[in-house]
Amino acid sequence: MAKSLAVLGSTGSIGTATLDVIAAHPELRVVALAGGGNIDRLVEQALRFRPSLVAVRDGGSVPAIAGRVPAGTRVVHGPDGLVEVARHPEADMVVCGLVGALGIVPTYAAVDAGKDVALANKEALVAAGAFVTARARETGAHILPVDSEHNAIHQCLRGEDPAEIRALWLTASGGPFRTVDRGALAEVTPEQALRHPTWVMGPKITIDSATLMNKGLEVVEARWLFGVGADRIRVVVHPKSVVHSMVEMADGSWKAQLGVTDMRHPIQYALTYPRRLPAMLRPFDLLAAGPLEFEAPDLERFPCLALAYEALERGGAAPAVLNAANEVAVEAFLARRAGFLDIPATIRHVLARCGDAPAESLDDILAADRRAREAASHVLACGVKP
């Protein structure tokens, strides 16, 4: 089962884990890489995997990398470079590990070219799910989820009749502030928010996990991945992160996927689907897992989850607006220009102001994204609260 892969976001946490999986399976090979600002890591990856194409973030980095990559490796840059990697003619599958709305256009480009996509960039479906999934159906491209929760649901649904599904259950760790009083949340620091209790991830997704926005984005993503309405997508807090997600069937039966908390497992599942190959991970020890606890999410302390459901119900460009406002607010929090509770407050304000934008095309979605970012920046600069 030889498979050629293009990796978007190769120098980030998903990208490096993807390359670990590829290195462990000789039937997988890399034909293109797109990295971020870590030029040295991208050069190391290019020397190890010898792709024919490498993309960097900006044109100014091209001279710094062009003389260091293998002979015959072409270097491109910017958004057009991401699209070129996504449409690489030799790629059977594109792994999208880009962070944020940056992944929308390359993901669409990949499915437009008929490429299967191993998708870790949830924002592509949150903002433009209707357009990405419709084009995938037209070209025959398959979208395999890499997020551990959607990957778990994909595994649970294998062989099942969609008509017999009662509900999809996304599990959430609850983040580092699961038991913290709301009053104390106003004072939390980026360092505290970045201490995720069970997963090792990049900073943006780690903050999203702390606010529960990550789970809200996953609710929207699940709607497009599995064709299930918001009323049948549920969230439950499961602090140990052992059960990665569950499916409730019409007859009352439940299916759950359990495993170690290591992103290389869902990545390998997506890269090698429909086969299951031996993994490079330690086996999951069920006896050591101990009691498995579940609890309802607290929407008053963590309103981002409720805001995501609201955006999904509103439809149109509202999820794109939600996502854009969240990205701006999280960036401001990490830069200490906003407090933790300013994140949901900013999102709420921007949704009220921009959430009814038209969404008749992908261009409409990208325009709504731009307007929401401007609005969020204004909210944060002026200290405006809804």
C-alpha positions in Angstrom: 0.0 0.0 0.0 2.4 2.7 -1.2 1.1 6.2 -0.6 2.6 9.6 -1.4 1.9 12.5 1.0 2.1 16.2 1.1 2.2 17.7 4.6 0.9 21.2 5.3 2.2 22.5 8.6 5.1 20.1 8.8 7.0 22.0 11.5 4.2 22.2 14.0 3.0 19.6 16.5 0.8 17.7 14.0 3.3 17.9 11.2 6.2 16.5 13.3 4.0 13.7 14.6 2.9 12.9 11.1 6.5 12.7 10.0 7.2 10.3 12.9 4.5 8.0 11.6 5.7 8.2 8.0 9.3 7.4 9.1 8.0 4.3 10.9 6.2 3.0 7.7 8.3 2.6 4.6 5.2 2.3 2.4 4.5 6.0 3.1 6.6 8.7 1.4 6.8 12.5 1.4 6.5 14.4 -1.9 6.0 18.0 -0.5 6.3 19.9 2.8 5.0 23.3 3.9 6.4 24.7 7.1 6.0 27.8 9.2 8.6 30.0 10.8 11.0 27.3 12.0 13.3 27.2 9.0 16.0 25.0 10.6 13.4 22.3 11.4 12.0 22.5 7.9 15.5 22.1 6.4 16.1 19.1 8.6 12.8 17.6 7.4 13.6 18.2 3.8 17.1 16.6 4.2 15.5 13.6 5.8 12.5 13.0 3.6 13.8 14.6 0.3 10.5 16.0 -1.0 10.4 17.5 -4.5 8.6 20.7 -3.2 9.0 22.8 0.0 6.9 25.8 0.9 7.9 28.5 3.4 5.8 31.2 5.0 7.3 34.3 3.3 9.4 35.1 0.3 12.2 36.5 2.5 12.9 33.0 3.8 13.5 31.5 0.3 17.2 32.5 0.0 17.9 31.2 3.5 16.5 27.8 2.7 17.1 27.3 -1.0 20.8 26.5 -0.7 20.2 24.1 2.2 17.6 21.7 0.9 18.5 18.7 -1.3 19.3 19.3 -4.9 16.2 19.1 -7.0 13.9 20.3 -4.2 12.0 23.4 -5.4 11.2 26.1 -2.8 7.9 28.2 -3.0 6.4 30.6 -0.5 3.3 32.2 0.9 -0.4 31.3 0.4 0.2 30.3 -3.2 3.0 28.0 -2.1 0.5 26.3 0.4 -1.9 25.7 -2.5 0.9 24.3 -4.7 1.8 21.8 -2.0 -1.9 20.9 -1.5 -2.3 20.3 -5.3 1.1 18.4 -5.8 0.5 16.1 -8.7 2.2 13.1 -7.1 0.4 13.4 -3.7 -2.2 10.7 -3.0 -3.1 12.4 0.3 -2.6 15.8 1.8 -2.1 16.1 5.6 -3.4 19.5 6.8 -1.8 20.4 10.1 -2.0 24.2 9.6 -3.4 26.2 12.4 -6.4 28.5 12.1 -8.1 29.9 9.0 -4.8 29.7 7.1 -5.9 26.1 6.3 -9.2 27.0 4.5 -7.9 27.7 1.0 -5.3 24.9 0.9 -7.8 22.3 2.2 -10.3 23.4 -0.5 -7.5 23.3 -3.1 -6.6 19.7 -2.1 -10.2 18.4 -2.4 -10.7 20.4 -5.6 -7.7 18.5 -7.0 -9.3 15.2 -5.9 -6.8 14.6 -3.1 -7.7 12.7 0.0 -7.2 14.9 3.0 -6.1 13.9 6.5 -7.5 16.9 8.3 -6.3 18.3 11.6 -7.2 21.8 10.7 -10.7 22.0 12.1 -11.1 25.6 11.0 -11.4 24.6 7.4 -14.7 22.8 8.1 -15.8 25.2 10.8 -15.6 28.2 8.4 -16.2 26.6 5.0 -17.6 23.1 5.7 -20.5 23.4 3.2 -18.1 24.3 0.4 -15.2 21.9 1.2 -17.5 18.8 1.7 -19.6 19.6 -1.4 -16.5 19.9 -3.5 -15.0 16.7 -2.0 -18.2 14.8 -3.0 -17.9 16.1 -6.5 -14.2 15.1 -7.0 -14.4 11.9 -5.0 -11.9 13.1 -2.4 -12.1 11.6 1.1 -11.7 13.6 4.3 -10.2 11.6 7.1 -10.3 13.3 10.5 -7.1 13.5 12.5 -8.5 15.3 15.6 -8.6 12.5 18.1 -12.4 13.0 18.8 -13.5 12.9 15.2 -11.1 10.2 14.4 -12.6 8.1 17.3 -16.1 8.7 15.9 -15.0 7.7 12.4 -13.7 4.5 13.9 -16.9 3.8 15.8 -19.0 4.4 12.7 -17.2 1.9 10.5 -19.8 -0.6 9.3 -22.7 1.2 10.9 -25.9 2.5 9.1 -26.0 6.3 9.5 -29.8 6.0 10.0 -29.2 4.0 13.2 -27.2 6.7 14.9 -28.9 8.5 17.8 -26.1 10.8 18.8 -22.4 11.6 18.5 -20.6 12.2 21.8 -17.4 14.3 21.8 -15.3 14.0 24.9 -13.5 16.9 26.4 -10.8 16.9 29.0 -12.2 20.0 30.6 -8.8 21.7 30.3 -6.6 23.1 33.1 -9.5 25.2 34.7 -12.2 22.5 34.9 -12.6 23.1 38.7 -11.6 26.7 38.9 -14.2 29.3 40.0 -15.4 31.7 37.4 -14.1 34.7 39.4 -10.6 33.3 39.3 -10.7 32.8 35.6 -10.3 36.5 35.1 -6.8 36.4 36.6 -5.4 33.3 34.8 -2.2 33.8 32.8 -1.2 32.4 29.4 1.3 30.1 31.2 -1.4 28.6 33.3 -3.7 28.2 30.3 -1.0 26.4 28.3 -0.6 23.6 30.9 -3.0 21.1 29.4 -3.6 18.2 31.8 -3.5 15.4 29.2 -2.4 16.4 25.7 0.7 18.1 24.3 -0.4 20.5 21.5 0.4 23.8 20.0 -0.4 27.1 21.9 -3.5 28.1 20.0 -5.3 24.7 20.3 -4.2 24.5 24.0 -5.8 27.8 24.8 -9.0 26.7 22.9 -9.0 23.6 25.1 -8.8 25.8 28.2 -11.8 27.9 27.1 -13.7 24.8 25.6 -13.8 26.6 22.3 -11.8 23.7 20.9 -14.8 21.5 21.7 -17.2 24.1 20.2 -15.2 24.1 16.9 -15.3 20.3 17.0 -19.1 20.3 17.2 -19.3 22.4 14.1 -16.7 20.2 12.4 -18.6 17.1 13.3 -21.7 18.4 11.6 -19.9 18.5 8.3 -17.8 15.4 8.7 -20.7 13.1 9.6 -23.8 14.9 8.3 -25.4 15.0 11.8 -27.4 18.0 13.0 -26.4 20.1 16.1 -29.2 18.5 18.2 -27.4 15.1 17.8 -23.9 16.2 18.6 -23.2 16.2 22.4 -20.2 17.1 24.5 -19.2 15.4 27.8 -16.3 16.2 30.0 -14.0 13.2 30.5 -10.9 14.4 32.4 -8.6 11.4 31.8 -8.9 11.6 28.0 -8.9 7.8 27.7 -12.2 7.6 25.9 -11.6 9.7 22.8 -15.3 9.9 21.8 -18.4 7.8 21.5 -21.4 7.0 19.3 -24.9 6.3 20.8 -27.0 4.0 18.6 -30.7 4.0 18.1 -31.2 0.7 20.1 -29.4 2.2 23.1 -26.0 0.6 22.5 -22.9 2.7 22.7 -19.6 2.4 20.9 -16.4 4.1 22.2 -12.8 4.3 21.0 -10.2 4.2 23.7 -6.4 4.5 23.5 -3.3 6.3 24.6 -3.3 10.1 24.5 -0.9 10.4 21.6 -1.8 12.1 18.3 0.3 9.7 16.4 -2.5 7.1 16.8 -5.2 9.1 15.0 -2.7 10.3 12.4 -1.6 6.7 11.6 -5.3 5.7 11.3 -5.9 8.4 8.8 -2.8 7.9 6.8 -3.2 4.1 6.4 -7.0 3.9 6.2 -8.8 1.6 5.5 -5.9 -0.7 6.8 -4.8 -0.9 10.4 -1.0 -1.3 10.7 1.1 -2.0 13.8 1.7 1.2 15.7 4.9 2.7 17.0 3.1 3.5 20.3 3.1 1.7 23.6 0.0 -0.4 24.0 -3.0 1.1 25.9 -3.2 -0.4 29.4 -6.9 -0.7 30.4 -6.2 -1.8 33.9 -3.9 1.1 34.6 -6.5 3.6 33.3 -8.5 3.3 36.5 -12.1 4.6 36.9 -13.5 6.5 34.0 -15.4 9.7 35.0 -17.8 11.8 32.9 -19.5 15.1 33.7 -21.6 17.7 31.9 -19.7 20.8 30.6 -20.3 24.0 32.6 -21.6 26.5 30.0 -21.7 29.4 32.4 -18.0 29.2 33.2 -17.0 28.2 29.7 -19.5 30.1 27.4 -17.4 29.5 24.2 -19.0 26.1 23.8 -22.5 27.6 23.9 -21.4 30.3 21.4 -20.2 27.6 19.0 -23.6 25.9 19.1 -25.3 29.3 18.6 -23.1 29.9 15.5 -23.9 26.5 14.1 -27.6 27.0 14.5 -27.4 30.4 12.8 -25.5 28.9 9.9 -24.2 30.9 6.9 -21.1 32.7 7.8 -21.6 32.7 11.5 -19.2 29.8 12.2 -16.5 31.6 10.2 -17.1 34.7 12.2 -16.9 32.7 15.4 -13.7 31.2 14.4 -12.1 34.4 13.2 -13.0 36.3 16.4 -11.7 33.5 18.5 -8.3 33.5 16.7 -7.9 37.2 17.2 -8.9 37.0 20.9 -6.6 34.0 21.6 -3.7 35.8 19.9 -4.4 38.8 22.1 -4.5 36.7 25.2 -1.2 35.0 24.5 0.3 38.4 23.9 -1.1 39.6 27.2 -3.2 42.3 25.5 -6.4 40.6 26.7 -7.6 38.6 29.7 -8.9 35.0 29.6 -12.6 36.1 29.9 -12.1 38.7 27.1 -12.0 35.7 24.7 -15.7 34.7 24.9 -16.8 38.4 25.4 -15.1 39.4 22.2 -16.5 36.5 20.3 -20.0 37.3 21.5 -19.7 40.9 20.5 -18.4 40.0 17.0 -21.0 37.4 16.4 -23.8 39.9 17.2 -22.2 42.4 14.8 -21.1 40.2 11.9 -22.8 36.9 12.3 -25.4 37.5 9.6 -22.9 38.0 6.8 -23.8 36.3 3.5 -22.3 32.9 2.7 -23.1 32.0 -0.9 -19.5 31.2 -1.9 -16.1 30.5 -0.5 -15.2 34.1 -1.3 -18.1 35.2 1.0 -16.7 33.1 3.8 -13.2 34.6 3.4 -14.7 38.1 3.3 -16.7 37.3 6.5 -13.5 36.1 8.1 -11.7 39.3 7.3 -14.5 41.5 8.6 -14.7 39.5 11.8 -11.0 39.9 12.4 -11.3 43.6 12.0 -14.2 43.8 14.3 -12.5 41.6 16.9 -9.4 43.8 16.8 -11.6 46.9 17.3 -13.3 45.3 20.3 -10.1 44.5 21.9 -8.4 47.8 21.2 -11.4 49.8 22.5 -12.3 47.5 25.4 -15.8 47.1 24.1 -17.9 44.3 25.6 -21.2 43.1 24.3 
